[in-house]
Amino acid sequence: MSRKRVLITGAAGFLGSHLCDRFIKEGFHVIGMDNLITGDLRNIEHLFKLEQFEFYHHDVSKFIHVPGELHYVLHFASPASPIDYLKIPIQTLKVGSLGTHNCLGLAKAKGARILVASTSEIYGDPLVHPQNEEYWGNVNPVGPRGVYDEAKRFQEAMTMAYHTFHGVETRIVRIFNTYGPRMRLNDGRALPAFIGQALRGEDLTVFGDGSQTRSFCFVDDLIEGIYRLLMSDCHQPVNVGNPDEISLKEFAEEIIALTGTTQKIVHKPLPVDDPKQRQPDITRAKEILGWSPKVSRKEGLKVTYEYFKSLPKEEWFKQPKEFVAK
């Protein structure tokens, strides 16, 4: 029996590479696609020897051609951390708009089901807590984070339009803060930033007074939720994340305890439009997908720290990539 074929964009990224692993494990033929602006081939190099995996070095903002049958498309191509999308705002907008349009067009042409990766950032700096899927958000479209937030909001609107107008089978996952092996130490998000600083012997930087909250989901739990959503009948957006909320100051203290660093916490001014609260309401995921996270933060952080610690020491000090906006 021939394998079902799935295209995963952003395949060399943190989440994309874990999705490639999952779909290989499930017996699919996986086609990975990435332009490698923020992705890293090392995340998927273990798959290149497999007959059921192939890779296209391609920018999804340009026309996508994949020969043969295609049963599923997972669109995960996008910068996902502030340090990236603030440096490449044009590409961020393009991949959320043109890239999404191209992926949806491909799914329509192939008769494939498509799942697009949205984000908790569509809620902006939320006025509703915790955030459920009925909340429309509080987003500054012209602020520095607007290039990412509005790209994802447009992505959802385009996806829903293809569902209602063209009858394409679509799925939308709203991803909350996720962590685990294959994250980049220098991507600017709180967890790798704190661990990176601890490994380098630097003080841990907390922005503002540290009272702003986040909710961290281990990558294995997230991938399970995404897989269940793809295979479900739900075309409405679904939050997938861990509702176990913690302040960033408390989180920094957990990292200090985990790593055994003697460094202290230092405070810097809060970035513009930085969300004060992040906590998913996962009622819909529980009811429709039968999903809820299983990995505790203590357990997940230990695995993630061991991964970062195992990296070559030059990775600890590596600076973020420089990008050219096109």
N, C-alpha and C positions, 0 to 999 in steps of 0.2 A: 504494500500500500504506500502511495507517495505521501511525503510529508506535507503538511500545510505550511504555507510560506508567509512570513511576517517581515515587514520592513520596520526597522527601529532607527529613527533619526536621532542625532546626538548620541550615537552608539558608543563613542569613546569617552563620554563624560561619566561622571559619578553614577547617576541613576541609570543612564542608558546602558552602561556596561553590565550593571547588575541585572537589568532586564534581558540583555542578550543571554546571560548565564541561565536565567530562569526559563526562557523559551527554548533554549537548547535542551535543558533538562526535561522539559515537557514534550520533547520530540519534534519540535518545529524545525524547518529550514529557516535560518535567520539571515536576513540581509541587513547589515549594519551600514549606516551612512553618517558621515561627519566631515566637516571642513577643517577640523582640528584647530580652530581658533582658541577654544578653551579646553577641548578634549585632549586626551593623551592616549596614543596607541598602546602604551604599556598596560592600560586597563583591559584591553581585549586581545593582547598578543597571544594569550594561551588558547584562543579560539581559532587562530589562523590555520592550525593543522587539521581542523575538522572539515570534513566534506560538507556538512550541513550548515557551514557558516561562510559567508562571503562579505566583502567590504568594499564600499564605494567611497572614495575621497571626493566629496561633492558638497557644494553649498546649496541648501534647499531653497534659498531665496531665488535661485535660478531654476529653470524648468527641470523637472525630475522625470527621468525615464528609467523604468525597471522592467526588463523583459520578462515574459512569462506570467504565470498566474500569481496573484497576490490575494491573500485572504484577510490579512490584518495589517493596519498601519498604526504605529505608535509614534506620535510626533513629540519628541523630547529635545529637539534642537533649539537651544537658546542659552545665552549667558544667564546665569542664575544668581550670581552674587553681586553686591553693589560695586565691589572693586572692578568687576568686569564691565557691567553695563554702564557705569559712569564714564568708563574710558572708551567704550565703543557704543555710544548711544544710537547711532544710525543703524549699525548692523543689528542691534537689539530690536529696534522698531521693524526692520525689514524681515527678520526671521519670524517675528510674531504676526506680521501681516502677509507679506509676499510668500514667506515660507509656509505659513498655514494654508494660504490659498492654494499653493502648489500641491501640498499634501492632500488636501481635501479633493482637489481635482483629480489626483491620481487615484484616490480611494473610489471616487465616483466612476472613473473610467474602468477600474478593475472590478467593481462590485465588491469592494472590500469594506470591512468594518474599521473605523478609525477611532483611536483614543488620543485626545490631545492633553498635554500636560499644562494645566493652569496652575494657579498658585494662591496662597493665602494673601499675597500682596494685592489681589484685586479688591480686598476689603480696605486697603489703605491704612490710615490711622483710625481704627474702628471706634464707632460710637455705640456699638452693641457688643456685649460680652457675655458668654463666649460667642464666636461668630458662627451663625448657621447659614445654610445655602440661600435662604430667602433674603438675607441682608444684602443691600446693593452697594455698600461700601462708602468710604469717605476719602476720596483720592484727589490729590492736587495734580491736575494734568500738565501743568507747566513747571512743576518742581523738579529737582534733580532725579527723583525716583520715578517720575511720570513716564519716562521712556520705557521702563519695564512694566510698570503697573498698567499703563494704557495699552501697551502692546498685547498684554495678556487679556485685558478686557475686550479688545477688538477681536482677539483670537476666539474667545468664547462666543461673541456675537456672530462671527463668520461661520463658526462650527454649527451653531444652532440654525443659521440660515440655510446651510447645506442640508441639514436634517429636514427642515420644514419645507423647503422649496424643491430640493432635488431628491428627497427621500433617502439620503445617505445614512447608513447606520453609524451614529456618532456616540462617543462617550467623552465626558469631560471630568477630569480629576483635578481637584483643588488641593495642591500639595502644601502641607505645613512644614515647618523646619524639620529637616531630616539629616541624619548623620550616620557615619560608619566608614569602614575601609574604602579607600579610593577617593575620599575627599581630598582636595588640595589644601595643603597647609597654609598657602598664601592667598586664599580666595576671599579673605576679608570678613567671613562670617564668624560669629562669636565663638563657636566651639573650636574650629581649627585655629583661630587666632589665639585663644587662650592656651591651648595645648602647645602651639608653636612657641609662644612666649615662654611658657614653662620649660620647654626643651632647650631654648636658647639662653635660659637664665635671666630673662627680662621680667620686669614687673608686668602684671596683667592689667591691660587697659580696659576700663569700664567707662562707657560714655554716659554723661549725665550723672545722676545719683545712683544709677543701677536699679531703680525701682521698676523699670520697664520689664515686661515679662515675655517669655517665649515658652513654647511647648515642643520638646524634642522627640522625634520618632526615629527609632532605629531602622536602618535601611531594609532589613529583611522583612520587617512588619509592613513597611510601605509597599514593597514589591508585591507582597501577598495581596494587599488591598487593591493595587492597580490591576493585577491579574484577575481578581474576582470581578472587578468592575467591567473590564473588557468582556468577560464572558457572561455578564448579566444582561438584562433587558432594559436597563435604566439609561435614558438619554439625557436626564437632568444632571447638572453638576453635583458632584459628591465630594465632600471634605474627606481627606485621608490624612490623618496625623494623630499624634498622641496628646490627649487632653490634660496630661499631667503638667500643670503650669508651674514655672519657677521664675523668680526675678533674676536678672543678669548678675546682680551682685552676689546672690546666693549661689548662682551657677559658677561664677568665678571661684568662690570659696570651695565648691565641690571639686573643681579642677585642681586647685592647690592641694587639697587633701589627697586626691587621686595620684598626682604626680610627685608629691613629696617635695615640691619646690619651696625654697625659703623666701621667694620673692613676695612682694606685697601687691595690693590692688592700688592702682592710681586712676584718678578720674580725669576725663577730658570732656570738652563741650559736646553736647548732644548733636548729632547730624540733623540737617534739615529734613523734616517730615518723617523722622524715625518713629515707627509705630510704638505706642506706649504699651499695648497689650496684644498678645497673640495666644489664642486658645481655641481650638476647633470644637464645635459641636458636632459629634460624630454619630448622632442619632440615626441619620439616613443611612450611613454605612453599616451600622449595626443591624437595622431593620431590613435593608435590601440585600446587603452582601453577607450578612452574618459575620462581619469583620470587626475586630477591635485589636489594638496592639497587645502583644504578649511579652515583649522584651522590656525589662525594667531599665531605667536610665543607668543605674549602677552597673548592671550587667553589660549594657551596650557601650557605656563609656570605657569600661575596662578593655573590651575588644578593640575599640577605636584607638585608644591610647597605645596599646601594644602594636597596632598597625603603624601608627605614626612613628613610634620609637624605633621600629624595625627599618625605617627608611634610611638611606645613606645620609650621613650628617650634612652633606652639602645641600640636601633637600630642605633641611631645617632652616637654612639661611637664604634659600633661593628667593629672589624678588619676583613679584607678579610680572606677567608678560606685558610688553608694551604693544599697543594696538594702533592701527591706523584706521580711522573712521572713513568708510567709503559710501 
